[in-house]
Amino acid sequence: MEEKIEQAYLYDFYGELLNEHQRKIYEDFVFNDLSLGEIADEEGISRQGVHDMVKRCTKTLEGYESKLHLIEKFQTARGMVTKIHTLTKEFYKNHDEAVLEEIEQISNQILEEL
C-alpha cells in the first residue's frame, strides 16, 4: 500500500489514540500535505522534531494495527462486499442459484468476522 494511504488508514482507525499535539502534526503532514519545514515553522519546533514525531506516530499506529488488525479486517470485509456486489450483478444476468449460495456464504463469513 502507498505510504500516504497507509498512514491515512492508520490515522482513521487509531488516530484518536494519539494526543492532541501528535494528531495536529500527523494531520498536517498526512492530510494537509504540509512539508516538514512548514509544520516546524507553525509548531515552533525543528524540522527534525517534526520528522521524528511523524515517524513515532506512524510506529505507534502500526503497533495498534499489529495487535488489533482493524484495517486488515476492514479491507477483507470490503473485498467480500465487492465480491457480493459482483455476484449480485451476475445473478441478475443469469439467475443462477449457485450464485445466491455463494452470496449467502460470503455474507455469513462477514457476519462471523464482525
JODA-V252516 format. One record per pair of residues at least 12 apart in sequence whose C-alpha atoms are under 10 Angstrom apart, sorted by the first residue. I is the first residue (numbers start at 0). GAP is how many residues later the second one is. If there is no record, write none. Layout:
<<I,GAP> <I,GAP>>
This chain:
<<2,27> <3,25> <3,26> <3,27> <3,29> <4,25> <4,26> <5,24> <5,52> <5,56> <5,65> <6,19> <6,20> <6,22> <6,23> <6,24> <6,47> <6,50> <6,51> <6,54> <6,55> <7,18> <7,19> <7,22> <7,23> <7,50> <8,52> <8,61> <8,62> <9,47> <9,48> <9,49> <9,50> <9,51> <9,52> <9,53> <9,54> <9,55> <9,60> <9,61> <10,12> <10,15> <10,16> <10,19> <10,20> <10,46> <10,47> <10,50> <10,51> <11,59> <12,48> <12,51> <12,52> <12,57> <12,58> <12,61> <13,46> <13,47> <13,48> <13,50> <13,51> <13,56> <13,57> <14,12> <14,42> <14,43> <14,45> <14,46> <16,43> <16,44> <16,47> <17,39> <17,42> <17,43> <18,38> <20,22> <20,32> <21,28> <21,31> <21,32> <21,34> <21,35> <22,30> <22,31> <22,34> <23,15> <23,19> <24,14> <24,15> <24,17> <24,18> <24,25> <24,26> <24,28> <24,29> <24,32> <25,13> <25,24> <25,25> <25,27> <25,28> <25,29> <25,31> <25,32> <26,27> <27,26> <28,21> <28,22> <28,25> <29,24> <34,12> <34,15> <34,16> <35,12> <35,13> <35,14> <35,15> <35,18> <36,13> <36,14> <37,12> <38,12> <72,37> <72,40> <72,41> <73,40> <75,34> <75,37> <76,29> <76,30> <76,32> <76,33> <76,34> <76,36> <76,37> <77,32> <79,23> <79,26> <79,27> <79,29> <79,30> <80,22> <80,25> <80,26> <80,29> <82,19> <82,20> <82,23> <83,15> <83,16> <83,18> <83,19> <83,20> <83,21> <83,22> <83,23> <84,18> <85,17> <86,12> <86,13> <86,15> <86,16> <87,12> <87,14> <87,15> <90,12>>
